[in-house]
């Protein structure tokens, strides 16, 4: 890159970093406020709280990073136009790709980062988050449950204990499980112990009963036991010690060829297809946003020409394309034919935007409709 290209790259890249940091802080605060109960009611340390909230961030990076790039490109192009730098470059004979190339390079870098995030960082973070969630819920049973109080760490799963001995044994343990809408399970034990082994947690119950009632029969089945082991990893879909990952916890290969015995895949196979193509199409949006910005703001104009309409149009078109992409992904979960929309929106937008970026000339300009009265505030064509 030449001197001017490095200058544009540095200015746009710095704006991307600043905008991305601001957006991530705002989103992190909203996530932190939602999960503040980890410290207030579930007795977790500040370190666990920070780790869990940070592990949730990679899931939204694929959406936030292209939007940060879009805002940075629009801001930088508007600044270059306001300082007459685009006019000077055009007068010197430089084509529009002269300052388009550093922005496209930046878009390509962000595209690679999003691909790496979608392929490895996001599923790895989500799996690590799963282990912390299990740890939090295990610690809740082991340390936070108060004798004589009913606690619901998970929707439709309630615990109650009568007392806790000094050695950690739990007396008068009750667990009421209605997560499966087709059956209700109640576990009652005179004494129970929490055991951790090989990264898993188990509740070992002694001298108790299991009450089971299904939706097909109002009769309650009672099973007495001397010892019963409940795998706490079942909180997150595990069965028999085997963990079945959800869509956002799966790697690309696992989304392409999911395990046939995965209960999440059995119940909603379309979500695996939608998640796979969402991750593959997502990296196309940084390039689309750069080209949309250049098509509407990357040509010379006088300082008397209003640029606000072009700025609003660039932001609106880019946001509309991204919203259309998200809607098409949701549609893909129900209809395989929607795959053409998932890829067609970003690829079609890239081709269309590139068509309006000539190397010479004034390019594509927006003009105010004729029915808008001219009070003198708009001089000449509005871009």
PyMOL commands that set and color helices and strands:
alter all, ss='L'
color gray80, all
select helices_A, chain A and resi 3-34+37-40+46-55+58-82+85-91+97-144+232-236+247-249+252-256+263-267+269-282+285-297+308-332+336-355
alter helices_A, ss='H'
color red, helices_A
select strands_A, chain A and resi 150-154+157-160+163-164+170-177+183-197+200-214+221-231
alter strands_A, ss='S'
color yellow, strands_A
deselect
rebuild
show_as cartoon
